[in-house]
Amino acid sequence: MNKKIKKDGDNYTIDYIKWHQGKRIHIYKKGFLSLESAEAELPIITLRRIKENDFKSGRALDGFISSYIGHRSIKLAKSTALTINAIKNGYLKPYLSWDTTDFFISSNIMLLHQNLVQNRNISDKWKNRIISEIRMMCEYAFMLKYITSDACLEDKNILENVKVKRKKEKINHYTQRQLRKFLSVIDDEDDKDMFILFSYLGARLSEFIGLTWDCFDEKNGTIEIKQQVIYLREGKPVLTDSLKTKESYRVCKLNDKTIEILKRRKTKSNIGFIFPKSLNKYDCPLPKTAFRHKMEFYIKKANLPRITAHGFRHTKATILMGVCLSMADVKAAAKFLGHSTTMMMETYAHEEKKNTQALIKRLESLDL
Protein backbone atom coordinates (compact mmCIF):
# COMPACT_ATOMS: atom_id res chain seq x y z
CA MET A 1 0.00 0.00 0.00
CA ASN A 2 1.13 3.54 -0.75
CA LYS A 3 2.70 5.04 2.42
CA LYS A 4 0.82 8.29 1.81
CA ILE A 5 -2.52 6.46 1.97
CA LYS A 6 -3.75 4.83 5.18
CA LYS A 7 -6.59 2.37 5.74
CA ASP A 8 -9.28 3.88 7.95
CA GLY A 9 -11.81 1.16 8.78
CA ASP A 10 -13.50 0.25 5.48
CA ASN A 11 -12.31 3.45 3.81
CA TYR A 12 -8.96 5.01 2.90
CA THR A 13 -7.39 8.33 3.93
CA ILE A 14 -4.66 10.42 2.29
CA ASP A 15 -2.43 11.64 5.12
CA TYR A 16 1.19 12.72 4.76
CA ILE A 17 3.58 15.65 5.17
CA LYS A 18 5.24 17.30 2.15
CA TRP A 19 8.02 19.87 2.34
CA HIS A 20 7.85 22.54 -0.36
CA GLN A 21 10.25 25.50 -0.58
CA GLY A 22 11.28 24.93 3.03
CA LYS A 23 7.67 24.90 4.27
CA ARG A 24 5.72 22.01 5.78
CA ILE A 25 2.44 21.17 4.02
CA HIS A 26 -0.03 18.68 5.50
CA ILE A 27 -1.87 16.78 2.74
CA TYR A 28 -5.01 15.25 4.25
CA LYS A 29 -8.32 13.96 2.90
CA LYS A 30 -10.42 11.03 4.06
CA GLY A 31 -13.45 9.06 2.87
CA PHE A 32 -12.11 7.23 -0.21
CA LEU A 33 -13.97 3.96 -0.90
CA SER A 34 -11.04 2.25 -2.59
CA LEU A 35 -7.25 2.41 -2.74
CA GLU A 36 -7.41 3.08 -6.50
CA SER A 37 -9.64 6.14 -6.09
CA ALA A 38 -7.32 7.53 -3.37
CA GLU A 39 -4.24 7.01 -5.54
CA ALA A 40 -5.94 8.71 -8.49
CA GLU A 41 -6.84 11.73 -6.32
CA LEU A 42 -3.44 11.96 -4.58
CA PRO A 43 -1.52 14.03 -7.21
CA ILE A 44 -4.52 16.35 -7.73
CA ILE A 45 -4.88 17.12 -4.01
CA THR A 46 -1.11 17.53 -3.62
CA LEU A 47 -0.88 20.03 -6.49
CA ARG A 48 -3.87 21.96 -5.12
CA ARG A 49 -2.32 22.21 -1.62
CA ILE A 50 1.02 23.38 -3.08
CA LYS A 51 -0.75 26.09 -5.11
CA GLU A 52 -2.70 27.19 -2.04
CA ASN A 53 0.52 27.34 -0.03
CA ASP A 54 2.29 29.36 -2.75
CA PHE A 55 -0.61 31.78 -2.79
CA LYS A 56 -0.67 32.19 1.00
CA SER A 57 3.09 32.56 1.34
CA GLY A 58 3.93 34.51 -1.81
CA ARG A 59 0.75 36.58 -1.88
CA ALA A 60 1.47 37.72 -5.43
CA LEU A 61 -1.31 39.85 -6.92
CA ASP A 62 -1.63 37.39 -9.84
CA GLY A 63 -2.60 34.60 -7.44
CA PHE A 64 -4.82 36.93 -5.45
CA ILE A 65 -6.83 37.94 -8.54
CA SER A 66 -7.21 34.27 -9.56
CA SER A 67 -8.63 33.58 -6.11
CA TYR A 68 -10.85 36.68 -6.38
CA ILE A 69 -12.24 35.46 -9.74
CA GLY A 70 -13.19 32.17 -8.11
CA HIS A 71 -14.85 34.06 -5.26
CA ARG A 72 -16.85 36.29 -7.64
CA SER A 73 -17.85 33.42 -9.94
CA ILE A 74 -19.68 31.72 -7.07
CA LYS A 75 -22.14 34.62 -6.91
CA LEU A 76 -22.23 35.66 -10.57
CA ALA A 77 -22.13 34.05 -14.00
CA LYS A 78 -18.91 32.82 -15.56
CA SER A 79 -18.80 35.74 -17.99
CA THR A 80 -17.77 37.94 -15.01
CA ALA A 81 -14.45 36.06 -15.01
CA LEU A 82 -13.88 37.13 -18.63
CA THR A 83 -14.32 40.81 -17.65
CA ILE A 84 -12.01 40.55 -14.62
CA ASN A 85 -9.40 38.71 -16.70
CA ALA A 86 -9.58 41.51 -19.28
CA ILE A 87 -8.90 44.06 -16.51
CA LYS A 88 -6.13 41.86 -15.07
CA ASN A 89 -4.33 41.26 -18.39
CA GLY A 90 -4.88 44.81 -19.60
CA TYR A 91 -4.79 47.48 -16.94
CA LEU A 92 -3.33 45.54 -13.97
CA LYS A 93 -0.68 43.59 -15.92
CA PRO A 94 2.30 45.67 -14.65
CA TYR A 95 1.31 44.93 -11.02
CA LEU A 96 0.80 41.13 -11.20
CA SER A 97 4.21 40.32 -9.68
CA TRP A 98 3.63 42.68 -6.74
CA ASP A 99 2.96 41.44 -3.25
CA THR A 100 -0.80 41.76 -2.60
CA THR A 101 -0.28 43.63 0.67
CA ASP A 102 2.02 46.15 -1.03
CA PHE A 103 -0.45 46.66 -3.87
CA PHE A 104 -3.27 47.68 -1.53
CA ILE A 105 -1.29 50.43 0.23
CA SER A 106 -3.32 53.66 0.11
CA SER A 107 -0.69 55.63 -1.82
CA ASN A 108 -0.50 52.94 -4.52
CA ILE A 109 -4.28 52.75 -4.86
CA MET A 110 -4.43 56.56 -5.09
CA LEU A 111 -1.77 56.61 -7.84
CA LEU A 112 -3.49 53.75 -9.67
CA HIS A 113 -6.80 55.63 -9.61
CA GLN A 114 -5.15 58.86 -10.75
CA ASN A 115 -3.45 57.14 -13.71
CA LEU A 116 -6.71 55.47 -14.65
CA VAL A 117 -8.70 58.73 -14.60
CA GLN A 118 -6.08 60.50 -16.73
CA ASN A 119 -5.90 57.67 -19.29
CA ARG A 120 -7.62 58.96 -22.45
CA ASN A 121 -7.54 55.56 -24.17
CA ILE A 122 -10.11 54.11 -21.76
CA SER A 123 -13.79 55.11 -21.88
CA ASP A 124 -15.39 56.58 -18.75
CA LYS A 125 -17.79 53.63 -18.43
CA TRP A 126 -14.92 51.12 -18.59
CA LYS A 127 -12.95 53.22 -16.05
CA ASN A 128 -15.85 52.91 -13.61
CA ARG A 129 -16.01 49.15 -14.26
CA ILE A 130 -12.31 48.85 -13.33
CA ILE A 131 -12.77 51.08 -10.26
CA SER A 132 -15.72 48.95 -9.15
CA GLU A 133 -13.67 45.73 -9.42
CA ILE A 134 -10.69 47.23 -7.52
CA ARG A 135 -13.09 48.41 -4.82
CA MET A 136 -14.46 44.87 -4.47
CA MET A 137 -10.91 43.50 -4.48
CA CYS A 138 -10.24 45.75 -1.47
CA GLU A 139 -13.20 44.18 0.33
CA TYR A 140 -11.99 40.67 -0.59
CA ALA A 141 -8.45 41.51 0.58
CA PHE A 142 -9.91 42.76 3.86
CA MET A 143 -11.91 39.52 4.23
CA LEU A 144 -8.66 37.52 3.77
CA LYS A 145 -6.97 39.83 6.32
CA TYR A 146 -4.43 41.11 3.78
CA ILE A 147 -5.27 44.69 4.70
CA THR A 148 -6.60 46.26 7.88
CA SER A 149 -10.08 47.68 8.32
CA ASP A 150 -8.81 51.29 8.29
CA ALA A 151 -6.79 50.81 5.13
CA CYS A 152 -9.69 49.08 3.42
CA LEU A 153 -12.10 51.90 4.18
CA GLU A 154 -9.53 54.50 3.20
CA ASP A 155 -8.78 52.81 -0.11
CA LYS A 156 -12.48 52.56 -0.93
CA ASN A 157 -12.92 56.29 -0.35
CA ILE A 158 -10.00 57.00 -2.68
CA LEU A 159 -11.66 55.00 -5.45
CA GLU A 160 -14.25 57.52 -6.59
CA ASN A 161 -16.19 56.92 -9.78
CA VAL A 162 -15.53 59.02 -12.87
CA LYS A 163 -18.42 61.33 -13.74
CA VAL A 164 -19.88 60.10 -17.03
CA LYS A 165 -21.34 62.75 -19.31
CA ARG A 166 -24.81 61.55 -20.11
CA LYS A 167 -25.92 61.91 -23.68
CA LYS A 168 -29.49 62.67 -24.56
CA GLU A 169 -31.44 59.44 -24.40
CA LYS A 170 -32.18 58.05 -27.83
CA ILE A 171 -35.02 55.65 -28.52
CA ASN A 172 -33.41 52.26 -29.02
CA HIS A 173 -36.52 50.21 -29.71
CA TYR A 174 -39.31 49.98 -32.26
CA THR A 175 -43.05 49.92 -31.87
CA GLN A 176 -44.96 46.87 -33.14
CA ARG A 177 -45.90 48.84 -36.26
CA GLN A 178 -42.28 49.80 -36.95
CA LEU A 179 -41.12 46.21 -36.40
CA ARG A 180 -43.70 44.90 -38.89
CA LYS A 181 -42.54 47.53 -41.41
CA PHE A 182 -38.90 46.46 -40.92
CA LEU A 183 -39.75 42.79 -41.53
CA SER A 184 -41.95 43.60 -44.53
CA VAL A 185 -39.10 45.11 -46.60
CA ILE A 186 -36.86 42.03 -46.29
CA ASP A 187 -37.00 40.23 -49.64
CA ASP A 188 -34.33 37.58 -49.04
CA GLU A 189 -35.87 34.40 -47.54
CA ASP A 190 -32.87 33.46 -45.36
CA ASP A 191 -32.54 37.02 -44.02
CA LYS A 192 -36.28 37.19 -43.30
CA ASP A 193 -36.16 33.89 -41.39
CA MET A 194 -33.18 35.15 -39.39
CA PHE A 195 -34.72 38.51 -38.41
CA ILE A 196 -38.14 37.00 -37.60
CA LEU A 197 -36.50 34.55 -35.17
CA PHE A 198 -34.15 37.23 -33.81
CA SER A 199 -36.99 39.67 -33.08
CA TYR A 200 -39.17 36.88 -31.65
CA LEU A 201 -36.54 35.60 -29.20
CA GLY A 202 -35.28 39.04 -28.15
CA ALA A 203 -31.92 37.38 -27.48
CA ARG A 204 -28.59 39.17 -27.21
CA LEU A 205 -26.73 39.09 -30.53
CA SER A 206 -23.90 36.95 -29.11
CA GLU A 207 -26.51 34.44 -27.84
CA PHE A 208 -28.42 34.41 -31.14
CA ILE A 209 -25.45 33.74 -33.45
CA GLY A 210 -24.33 31.07 -30.95
CA LEU A 211 -27.48 28.97 -31.46
CA THR A 212 -26.69 25.46 -32.67
CA TRP A 213 -29.09 22.73 -33.75
CA ASP A 214 -28.80 20.88 -30.45
CA CYS A 215 -30.48 23.95 -28.85
CA PHE A 216 -33.66 23.32 -30.87
CA ASP A 217 -36.16 20.84 -29.43
CA GLU A 218 -38.56 20.17 -32.29
CA LYS A 219 -40.75 17.78 -30.27
CA ASN A 220 -41.51 20.32 -27.50
CA GLY A 221 -41.31 23.40 -29.74
CA THR A 222 -38.61 25.14 -27.68
CA ILE A 223 -35.15 26.60 -28.13
CA GLU A 224 -32.56 26.70 -25.36
CA ILE A 225 -30.30 29.70 -24.79
CA LYS A 226 -27.26 28.10 -23.16
CA GLN A 227 -24.20 29.49 -24.97
CA GLN A 228 -22.83 32.53 -26.78
CA VAL A 229 -20.14 33.47 -29.28
CA ILE A 230 -17.38 35.76 -28.01
CA TYR A 231 -14.47 37.21 -29.96
CA LEU A 232 -10.90 37.06 -28.68
CA ARG A 233 -8.28 39.72 -29.39
CA GLU A 234 -7.24 37.81 -32.52
CA GLY A 235 -10.78 38.24 -33.83
CA LYS A 236 -11.52 34.51 -33.74
CA PRO A 237 -15.06 33.50 -32.67
CA VAL A 238 -15.25 31.14 -29.69
CA LEU A 239 -18.41 29.33 -28.58
CA THR A 240 -18.66 29.39 -24.79
CA ASP A 241 -21.27 28.27 -22.24
CA SER A 242 -20.55 31.40 -20.15
CA LEU A 243 -23.53 33.77 -20.36
CA LYS A 244 -23.97 37.25 -18.89
CA THR A 245 -26.01 36.27 -15.82
CA LYS A 246 -27.52 33.17 -14.25
CA GLU A 247 -30.96 34.25 -15.52
CA SER A 248 -29.57 34.25 -19.09
CA TYR A 249 -29.72 30.44 -19.19
CA ARG A 250 -33.28 29.80 -20.35
CA VAL A 251 -35.62 27.74 -22.52
CA CYS A 252 -37.89 29.78 -24.83
CA LYS A 253 -41.23 28.49 -26.10
CA LEU A 254 -41.59 29.00 -29.86
CA ASN A 255 -44.71 29.86 -31.81
CA ASP A 256 -45.90 28.05 -34.97
CA LYS A 257 -44.19 30.52 -37.32
CA THR A 258 -40.72 30.21 -35.73
CA ILE A 259 -41.02 26.40 -35.49
CA GLU A 260 -41.86 26.28 -39.21
CA ILE A 261 -38.82 28.48 -39.99
CA LEU A 262 -36.48 26.21 -38.01
CA LYS A 263 -37.89 23.04 -39.59
CA ARG A 264 -37.38 24.53 -43.05
CA ARG A 265 -33.82 25.56 -42.25
CA LYS A 266 -33.07 22.15 -40.78
CA THR A 267 -33.64 20.53 -44.19
CA LYS A 268 -30.71 22.58 -45.56
CA SER A 269 -28.30 21.75 -42.72
CA ASN A 270 -29.06 20.06 -39.39
CA ILE A 271 -25.54 20.26 -37.94
CA GLY A 272 -23.44 23.14 -36.62
CA PHE A 273 -24.88 26.63 -36.22
CA ILE A 274 -28.50 27.46 -37.05
CA PHE A 275 -27.27 30.64 -38.77
CA PRO A 276 -23.75 29.79 -39.99
CA LYS A 277 -21.36 31.98 -41.91
CA SER A 278 -22.39 30.04 -45.02
CA LEU A 279 -23.77 26.59 -45.84
CA ASN A 280 -20.21 25.58 -46.70
CA LYS A 281 -19.03 26.78 -43.28
CA TYR A 282 -21.81 25.46 -41.04
CA ASP A 283 -19.35 25.05 -38.13
CA CYS A 284 -18.54 28.81 -38.14
CA PRO A 285 -21.09 31.30 -36.73
CA LEU A 286 -22.43 34.26 -38.68
CA PRO A 287 -20.08 37.20 -37.96
CA LYS A 288 -21.60 40.04 -35.94
CA THR A 289 -20.46 42.57 -38.56
CA ALA A 290 -22.31 40.66 -41.33
CA PHE A 291 -25.47 40.59 -39.20
CA ARG A 292 -25.25 44.34 -38.47
CA HIS A 293 -24.64 45.22 -42.14
CA LYS A 294 -27.77 43.32 -43.16
CA MET A 295 -29.76 44.92 -40.32
CA GLU A 296 -28.69 48.48 -41.21
CA PHE A 297 -29.42 47.85 -44.91
CA TYR A 298 -33.04 46.87 -44.17
CA ILE A 299 -33.50 49.67 -41.62
CA LYS A 300 -32.48 52.17 -44.30
CA LYS A 301 -34.71 50.45 -46.86
CA ALA A 302 -37.70 50.68 -44.48
CA ASN A 303 -36.88 54.36 -43.77
CA LEU A 304 -36.91 53.74 -40.02
CA PRO A 305 -34.84 55.42 -37.27
CA ARG A 306 -31.57 53.59 -36.69
CA ILE A 307 -31.37 51.31 -33.66
CA THR A 308 -28.70 48.85 -32.56
CA ALA A 309 -28.97 45.05 -32.69
CA HIS A 310 -29.61 45.19 -28.93
CA GLY A 311 -32.51 47.53 -29.73
CA PHE A 312 -34.46 44.51 -31.03
CA ARG A 313 -34.11 43.00 -27.56
CA HIS A 314 -35.50 46.24 -26.09
CA THR A 315 -38.31 46.07 -28.65
CA LYS A 316 -39.29 42.56 -27.60
CA ALA A 317 -39.12 43.49 -23.91
CA THR A 318 -41.25 46.61 -24.42
CA ILE A 319 -43.88 44.64 -26.39
CA LEU A 320 -43.99 41.95 -23.70
CA MET A 321 -44.35 44.54 -20.94
CA GLY A 322 -47.19 46.13 -22.89
CA VAL A 323 -49.28 42.95 -22.72
CA CYS A 324 -48.48 42.07 -19.10
CA LEU A 325 -51.51 42.39 -16.80
CA SER A 326 -50.07 40.92 -13.61
CA MET A 327 -46.78 40.30 -11.82
CA ALA A 328 -47.04 36.67 -12.93
CA ASP A 329 -46.97 37.92 -16.55
CA VAL A 330 -43.95 40.13 -15.79
CA LYS A 331 -42.10 37.15 -14.25
CA ALA A 332 -42.88 35.03 -17.33
CA ALA A 333 -41.64 37.83 -19.64
CA ALA A 334 -38.46 38.22 -17.57
CA LYS A 335 -37.82 34.48 -17.72
CA PHE A 336 -38.32 34.45 -21.51
CA LEU A 337 -35.73 37.21 -21.98
CA GLY A 338 -33.30 36.03 -19.30
CA HIS A 339 -33.82 39.04 -17.03
CA SER A 340 -34.69 39.45 -13.38
CA THR A 341 -38.21 40.72 -12.61
CA THR A 342 -36.77 43.91 -11.07
CA MET A 343 -34.74 44.58 -14.23
CA MET A 344 -37.86 44.20 -16.39
CA MET A 345 -39.88 46.58 -14.23
CA GLU A 346 -37.20 49.29 -13.98
CA THR A 347 -35.94 49.20 -17.55
CA TYR A 348 -38.84 48.35 -19.81
CA ALA A 349 -41.97 49.79 -18.16
CA HIS A 350 -42.54 52.57 -20.74
CA GLU A 351 -45.64 54.78 -21.15
CA GLU A 352 -46.05 55.25 -17.39
CA LYS A 353 -48.66 58.04 -17.69
CA LYS A 354 -50.90 56.02 -20.00
CA ASN A 355 -50.60 52.98 -17.74
CA THR A 356 -51.55 55.10 -14.71
CA GLN A 357 -54.63 56.49 -16.46
CA ALA A 358 -55.73 53.01 -17.55
CA LEU A 359 -55.21 51.75 -13.98
CA ILE A 360 -57.38 54.56 -12.53
CA LYS A 361 -60.15 53.76 -15.04
CA ARG A 362 -60.07 50.10 -14.03
CA LEU A 363 -60.34 51.06 -10.35
CA GLU A 364 -63.28 53.38 -11.10
CA SER A 365 -65.06 50.54 -12.91
CA LEU A 366 -64.79 48.48 -9.71
CA ASP A 367 -66.62 51.29 -7.85
CA LEU A 368 -64.21 51.20 -4.89
C-alpha positions in Angstrom: 0.0 0.0 0.0 1.1 3.5 -0.8 2.7 5.0 2.4 0.8 8.3 1.8 -2.5 6.5 2.0 -3.8 4.8 5.2 -6.6 2.4 5.7 -9.3 3.9 8.0 -11.8 1.2 8.8 -13.5 0.3 5.5 -12.3 3.5 3.8 -9.0 5.0 2.9 -7.4 8.3 3.9 -4.7 10.4 2.3 -2.4 11.6 5.1 1.2 12.7 4.8 3.6 15.7 5.2 5.2 17.3 2.2 8.0 19.9 2.3 7.8 22.5 -0.4 10.3 25.5 -0.6 11.3 24.9 3.0 7.7 24.9 4.3 5.7 22.0 5.8 2.4 21.2 4.0 0.0 18.7 5.5 -1.9 16.8 2.7 -5.0 15.2 4.2 -8.3 14.0 2.9 -10.4 11.0 4.1 -13.4 9.1 2.9 -12.1 7.2 -0.2 -14.0 4.0 -0.9 -11.0 2.2 -2.6 -7.2 2.4 -2.7 -7.4 3.1 -6.5 -9.6 6.1 -6.1 -7.3 7.5 -3.4 -4.2 7.0 -5.5 -5.9 8.7 -8.5 -6.8 11.7 -6.3 -3.4 12.0 -4.6 -1.5 14.0 -7.2 -4.5 16.3 -7.7 -4.9 17.1 -4.0 -1.1 17.5 -3.6 -0.9 20.0 -6.5 -3.9 22.0 -5.1 -2.3 22.2 -1.6 1.0 23.4 -3.1 -0.7 26.1 -5.1 -2.7 27.2 -2.0 0.5 27.3 0.0 2.3 29.4 -2.7 -0.6 31.8 -2.8 -0.7 32.2 1.0 3.1 32.6 1.3 3.9 34.5 -1.8 0.7 36.6 -1.9 1.5 37.7 -5.4 -1.3 39.9 -6.9 -1.6 37.4 -9.8 -2.6 34.6 -7.4 -4.8 36.9 -5.4 -6.8 37.9 -8.5 -7.2 34.3 -9.6 -8.6 33.6 -6.1 -10.8 36.7 -6.4 -12.2 35.5 -9.7 -13.2 32.2 -8.1 -14.8 34.1 -5.3 -16.9 36.3 -7.6 -17.8 33.4 -9.9 -19.7 31.7 -7.1 -22.1 34.6 -6.9 -22.2 35.7 -10.6 -22.1 34.0 -14.0 -18.9 32.8 -15.6 -18.8 35.7 -18.0 -17.8 37.9 -15.0 -14.5 36.1 -15.0 -13.9 37.1 -18.6 -14.3 40.8 -17.7 -12.0 40.6 -14.6 -9.4 38.7 -16.7 -9.6 41.5 -19.3 -8.9 44.1 -16.5 -6.1 41.9 -15.1 -4.3 41.3 -18.4 -4.9 44.8 -19.6 -4.8 47.5 -16.9 -3.3 45.5 -14.0 -0.7 43.6 -15.9 2.3 45.7 -14.7 1.3 44.9 -11.0 0.8 41.1 -11.2 4.2 40.3 -9.7 3.6 42.7 -6.7 3.0 41.4 -3.3 -0.8 41.8 -2.6 -0.3 43.6 0.7 2.0 46.2 -1.0 -0.4 46.7 -3.9 -3.3 47.7 -1.5 -1.3 50.4 0.2 -3.3 53.7 0.1 -0.7 55.6 -1.8 -0.5 52.9 -4.5 -4.3 52.8 -4.9 -4.4 56.6 -5.1 -1.8 56.6 -7.8 -3.5 53.7 -9.7 -6.8 55.6 -9.6 -5.2 58.9 -10.8 -3.5 57.1 -13.7 -6.7 55.5 -14.7 -8.7 58.7 -14.6 -6.1 60.5 -16.7 -5.9 57.7 -19.3 -7.6 59.0 -22.4 -7.5 55.6 -24.2 -10.1 54.1 -21.8 -13.8 55.1 -21.9 -15.4 56.6 -18.8 -17.8 53.6 -18.4 -14.9 51.1 -18.6 -12.9 53.2 -16.1 -15.8 52.9 -13.6 -16.0 49.2 -14.3 -12.3 48.8 -13.3 -12.8 51.1 -10.3 -15.7 48.9 -9.2 -13.7 45.7 -9.4 -10.7 47.2 -7.5 -13.1 48.4 -4.8 -14.5 44.9 -4.5 -10.9 43.5 -4.5 -10.2 45.7 -1.5 -13.2 44.2 0.3 -12.0 40.7 -0.6 -8.4 41.5 0.6 -9.9 42.8 3.9 -11.9 39.5 4.2 -8.7 37.5 3.8 -7.0 39.8 6.3 -4.4 41.1 3.8 -5.3 44.7 4.7 -6.6 46.3 7.9 -10.1 47.7 8.3 -8.8 51.3 8.3 -6.8 50.8 5.1 -9.7 49.1 3.4 -12.1 51.9 4.2 -9.5 54.5 3.2 -8.8 52.8 -0.1 -12.5 52.6 -0.9 -12.9 56.3 -0.4 -10.0 57.0 -2.7 -11.7 55.0 -5.5 -14.3 57.5 -6.6 -16.2 56.9 -9.8 -15.5 59.0 -12.9 -18.4 61.3 -13.7 -19.9 60.1 -17.0 -21.3 62.8 -19.3 -24.8 61.6 -20.1 -25.9 61.9 -23.7 -29.5 62.7 -24.6 -31.4 59.4 -24.4 -32.2 58.1 -27.8 -35.0 55.7 -28.5 -33.4 52.3 -29.0 -36.5 50.2 -29.7 -39.3 50.0 -32.3 -43.1 49.9 -31.9 -45.0 46.9 -33.1 -45.9 48.8 -36.3 -42.3 49.8 -37.0 -41.1 46.2 -36.4 -43.7 44.9 -38.9 -42.5 47.5 -41.4 -38.9 46.5 -40.9 -39.7 42.8 -41.5 -42.0 43.6 -44.5 -39.1 45.1 -46.6 -36.9 42.0 -46.3 -37.0 40.2 -49.6 -34.3 37.6 -49.0 -35.9 34.4 -47.5 -32.9 33.5 -45.4 -32.5 37.0 -44.0 -36.3 37.2 -43.3 -36.2 33.9 -41.4 -33.2 35.2 -39.4 -34.7 38.5 -38.4 -38.1 37.0 -37.6 -36.5 34.6 -35.2 -34.1 37.2 -33.8 -37.0 39.7 -33.1 -39.2 36.9 -31.6 -36.5 35.6 -29.2 -35.3 39.0 -28.2 -31.9 37.4 -27.5 -28.6 39.2 -27.2 -26.7 39.1 -30.5 -23.9 36.9 -29.1 -26.5 34.4 -27.8 -28.4 34.4 -31.1 -25.5 33.7 -33.4 -24.3 31.1 -31.0 -27.5 29.0 -31.5 -26.7 25.5 -32.7 -29.1 22.7 -33.8 -28.8 20.9 -30.4 -30.5 23.9 -28.9 -33.7 23.3 -30.9 -36.2 20.8 -29.4 -38.6 20.2 -32.3 -40.7 17.8 -30.3 -41.5 20.3 -27.5 -41.3 23.4 -29.7 -38.6 25.1 -27.7 -35.2 26.6 -28.1 -32.6 26.7 -25.4 -30.3 29.7 -24.8 -27.3 28.1 -23.2 -24.2 29.5 -25.0 -22.8 32.5 -26.8 -20.1 33.5 -29.3 -17.4 35.8 -28.0 -14.5 37.2 -30.0 -10.9 37.1 -28.7 -8.3 39.7 -29.4 -7.2 37.8 -32.5 -10.8 38.2 -33.8 -11.5 34.5 -33.7 -15.1 33.5 -32.7 -15.3 31.1 -29.7 -18.4 29.3 -28.6 -18.7 29.4 -24.8 -21.3 28.3 -22.2 -20.6 31.4 -20.2 -23.5 33.8 -20.4 -24.0 37.2 -18.9 -26.0 36.3 -15.8 -27.5 33.2 -14.3 -31.0 34.3 -15.5 -29.6 34.2 -19.1 -29.7 30.4 -19.2 -33.3 29.8 -20.3 -35.6 27.7 -22.5 -37.9 29.8 -24.8 -41.2 28.5 -26.1 -41.6 29.0 -29.9 -44.7 29.9 -31.8 -45.9 28.0 -35.0 -44.2 30.5 -37.3 -40.7 30.2 -35.7 -41.0 26.4 -35.5 -41.9 26.3 -39.2 -38.8 28.5 -40.0 -36.5 26.2 -38.0 -37.9 23.0 -39.6 -37.4 24.5 -43.1 -33.8 25.6 -42.2 -33.1 22.2 -40.8 -33.6 20.5 -44.2 -30.7 22.6 -45.6 -28.3 21.8 -42.7 -29.1 20.1 -39.4 -25.5 20.3 -37.9 -23.4 23.1 -36.6 -24.9 26.6 -36.2 -28.5 27.5 -37.1 -27.3 30.6 -38.8 -23.7 29.8 -40.0 -21.4 32.0 -41.9 -22.4 30.0 -45.0 -23.8 26.6 -45.8 -20.2 25.6 -46.7 -19.0 26.8 -43.3 -21.8 25.5 -41.0 -19.3 25.1 -38.1 -18.5 28.8 -38.1 -21.1 31.3 -36.7 -22.4 34.3 -38.7 -20.1 37.2 -38.0 -21.6 40.0 -35.9 -20.5 42.6 -38.6 -22.3 40.7 -41.3 -25.5 40.6 -39.2 -25.3 44.3 -38.5 -24.6 45.2 -42.1 -27.8 43.3 -43.2 -29.8 44.9 -40.3 -28.7 48.5 -41.2 -29.4 47.9 -44.9 -33.0 46.9 -44.2 -33.5 49.7 -41.6 -32.5 52.2 -44.3 -34.7 50.5 -46.9 -37.7 50.7 -44.5 -36.9 54.4 -43.8 -36.9 53.7 -40.0 -34.8 55.4 -37.3 -31.6 53.6 -36.7 -31.4 51.3 -33.7 -28.7 48.8 -32.6 -29.0 45.1 -32.7 -29.6 45.2 -28.9 -32.5 47.5 -29.7 -34.5 44.5 -31.0 -34.1 43.0 -27.6 -35.5 46.2 -26.1 -38.3 46.1 -28.6 -39.3 42.6 -27.6 -39.1 43.5 -23.9 -41.3 46.6 -24.4 -43.9 44.6 -26.4 -44.0 42.0 -23.7 -44.4 44.5 -20.9 -47.2 46.1 -22.9 -49.3 42.9 -22.7 -48.5 42.1 -19.1 -51.5 42.4 -16.8 -50.1 40.9 -13.6 -46.8 40.3 -11.8 -47.0 36.7 -12.9 -47.0 37.9 -16.6 -44.0 40.1 -15.8 -42.1 37.2 -14.3 -42.9 35.0 -17.3 -41.6 37.8 -19.6 -38.5 38.2 -17.6 -37.8 34.5 -17.7 -38.3 34.4 -21.5 -35.7 37.2 -22.0 -33.3 36.0 -19.3 -33.8 39.0 -17.0 -34.7 39.5 -13.4 -38.2 40.7 -12.6 -36.8 43.9 -11.1 -34.7 44.6 -14.2 -37.9 44.2 -16.4 -39.9 46.6 -14.2 -37.2 49.3 -14.0 -35.9 49.2 -17.6 -38.8 48.4 -19.8 -42.0 49.8 -18.2 -42.5 52.6 -20.7 -45.6 54.8 -21.2 -46.1 55.2 -17.4 -48.7 58.0 -17.7 -50.9 56.0 -20.0 -50.6 53.0 -17.7 -51.5 55.1 -14.7 -54.6 56.5 -16.5 -55.7 53.0 -17.6 -55.2 51.7 -14.0 -57.4 54.6 -12.5 -60.1 53.8 -15.0 -60.1 50.1 -14.0 -60.3 51.1 -10.3 -63.3 53.4 -11.1 -65.1 50.5 -12.9 -64.8 48.5 -9.7 -66.6 51.3 -7.9 -64.2 51.2 -4.9 
